Amino acid sequence: MAVYQFCRLILGPKPSLVLLAACIKHHIMKYSEQYPKTVEFRKEKIYVDDYICSVDSGEETRSPYHEAKLILSDHP
C-alpha cells in the first residue's frame, strides 16, 4: 500500500477553505498583544479568505488597515 501526502494546501476541496481561515486566524493571534484592537476586530470578521466589516468613517480604517498589512506580511 502506498500513502501519498500533499506538500502544499490545494485550494478547491472544501476542507481547504476551513484550513485557510484557521491559518489566517492563527497568524493574526500571534499579534494579539502588539495590536489588540486590530486583532480582535479581524478575528471576528474573517470568513474563509474574505474580510467583512463596516466602520463609521475612513479614519477608522487607516490604522487597522496598516496594522493588518504588517501582521499578514509578518514584518512588525
ABEGO torsion letter per residue (X at the ends): XBBBBBABBBBGBAAAAAAAAAAAAAAAAAAAAABAAAAAAAAAABBEABBBBBBABAAAAAAAAAAAAAAAAGBX
